[in-house]
Amino acid sequence: MNGGVDLFEKIPTGVEGLDVMLKGGLIKGRTYLIKGGPGTGKTILSMHFLVEGAKRGENVVYITLEEPENEVRENMETLGFDLSNVTIVDLSPTSGHPIFSSLMGFESGIDVKTFENILQDIIGDNIDRVVIDSITMLKVATPTETEYRASLLRLMRTLKVKFNATTVLISELGNGVEDYLVNGMIELRTIEVKGRAVRGIKIVKMRGSDFDETIRPYRITNRGIEVYPDLSVFEV
Ligand SMILES: Nc1ncnc2c1ncn2[C@@H]1O[C@H](COP(=O)(O)OP(=O)(O)OP(=O)(O)O)[C@@H](O)[C@H]1O
């Protein structure tokens, strides 16, 4: 198409090759989904996004609903991530936080009010980047899909309107209503190419922006995720 212009401010993800695929990064203030199988690097990718923000002096928050904070820190620090300016909010089952029992009581689905209060208490009004790892935890605790959809929309709205945050939600593979609600979606997969397992990253959708639609190979090294935007999965 001719004459297309980028109308929105984009922010880098912290993974250079992915930013090439995204034609500059993610649109600021929107909500994105990172989806993938076990061990595909969802947490690592989201941590690149936060550490990049922290380097730029932004307020960044990682909310864990599954792994306890100390494990997240240990795993990420072995990859050389500096988490000193990343706020980690531990809402994992072992944290003893009341939101967890409410969720597991199948009472309220995503408790947006509690989320808001937690974020407000810790950071104030100014949050630039947020990761919620993972929404699968919230989804299974919500009794109906209608409630889940409404709660997720409320949560996204709060994060956007109240905090003007760029949000990354993490989820397991599989289709879900969140696919349709988010502004963009990135999938991490292990694919078989000529009998070999190759890691592939795919941008499934990205509202308001052009993007590379090809599945590109990526690696997880001891420095985190590296995406190869000029290669195809057949070339690695
Ligand atoms: N130093 C390293 N070198 C190479 N690969 C590594 C290294 N550290 C971690 N990994 C890879 O990263 C994976 C874990 O990444 P991460 O925790 O981000 O995955 P995830 O998709 O969030 O997983 P889960 O679904 O289990 O939460 C490991 O399974 C391993 O394959």
The ligand as an SDF file (V2000), in Angstrom:
LIG
                    3D

 31 33  0  0  0  0  0  0  0  0999 V2000
   21.0640  -19.7380   29.7760 N   0  0  0  0  0  0  0  0  0  0  0  0
   20.1980  -20.2510   28.9130 C   0  0  0  0  0  0  0  0  0  0  0  0
   20.6250  -20.6960   27.7170 N   0  0  0  0  0  0  0  0  0  0  0  0
   19.7540  -21.2220   26.8320 C   0  0  0  0  0  0  0  0  0  0  0  0
   18.4390  -21.3520   27.0530 N   0  0  0  0  0  0  0  0  0  0  0  0
   17.9710  -20.9400   28.2290 C   0  0  0  0  0  0  0  0  0  0  0  0
   18.8050  -20.3680   29.2270 C   0  0  0  0  0  0  0  0  0  0  0  0
   18.0400  -20.0430   30.2880 N   0  0  0  0  0  0  0  0  0  0  0  0
   16.7730  -20.4070   29.9670 C   0  0  0  0  0  0  0  0  0  0  0  0
   16.7400  -20.9470   28.7420 N   0  0  0  0  0  0  0  0  0  0  0  0
   15.5340  -21.4360   28.0220 C   0  0  0  0  0  0  0  0  0  0  0  0
   14.4530  -20.6090   28.4050 O   0  0  0  0  0  0  0  0  0  0  0  0
   13.3520  -21.4000   28.7930 C   0  0  0  0  0  0  0  0  0  0  0  0
   12.5960  -20.7260   29.9190 C   0  0  0  0  0  0  0  0  0  0  0  0
   12.1640  -19.4630   29.4930 O   0  0  0  0  0  0  0  0  0  0  0  0
   10.8540  -18.8140   30.1060 P   0  0  0  0  0  0  0  0  0  0  0  0
   10.7800  -19.0540   31.5610 O   0  0  0  0  0  0  0  0  0  0  0  0
   10.7800  -17.4220   29.6170 O   0  0  0  0  0  0  0  0  0  0  0  0
    9.7620  -19.6990   29.3620 O   0  0  0  0  0  0  0  0  0  0  0  0
    8.1850  -19.6110   29.4950 P   0  0  0  0  0  0  0  0  0  0  0  0
    7.6470  -19.6830   28.1160 O   0  0  0  0  0  0  0  0  0  0  0  0
    7.7980  -18.4350   30.3150 O   0  0  0  0  0  0  0  0  0  0  0  0
    7.9200  -20.9730   30.2580 O   0  0  0  0  0  0  0  0  0  0  0  0
    6.6590  -21.5000   31.1220 P   0  0  0  0  0  0  0  0  0  0  0  0
    5.5320  -21.6590   30.1750 O   0  0  0  0  0  0  0  0  0  0  0  0
    7.1480  -22.7870   31.6450 O   0  0  0  0  0  0  0  0  0  0  0  0
    6.4150  -20.4530   32.1740 O   0  0  0  0  0  0  0  0  0  0  0  0
   13.9560  -22.7180   29.2540 C   0  0  0  0  0  0  0  0  0  0  0  0
   13.0400  -23.7600   29.0220 O   0  0  0  0  0  0  0  0  0  0  0  0
   15.1750  -22.8410   28.3660 C   0  0  0  0  0  0  0  0  0  0  0  0
   14.8080  -23.4890   27.1570 O   0  0  0  0  0  0  0  0  0  0  0  0
  1  2  1  0
  2  3  1  0
  2  7  2  0
  3  4  2  0
  4  5  1  0
  5  6  2  0
  6  7  1  0
  6 10  1  0
  7  8  1  0
  8  9  2  0
  9 10  1  0
 10 11  1  0
 11 12  1  0
 11 30  1  0
 12 13  1  0
 13 14  1  0
 13 28  1  0
 14 15  1  0
 15 16  1  0
 16 17  2  0
 16 18  1  0
 16 19  1  0
 19 20  1  0
 20 21  2  0
 20 22  1  0
 20 23  1  0
 23 24  1  0
 24 25  2  0
 24 26  1  0
 24 27  1  0
 28 29  1  0
 28 30  1  0
 30 31  1  0
M  END
$$$$
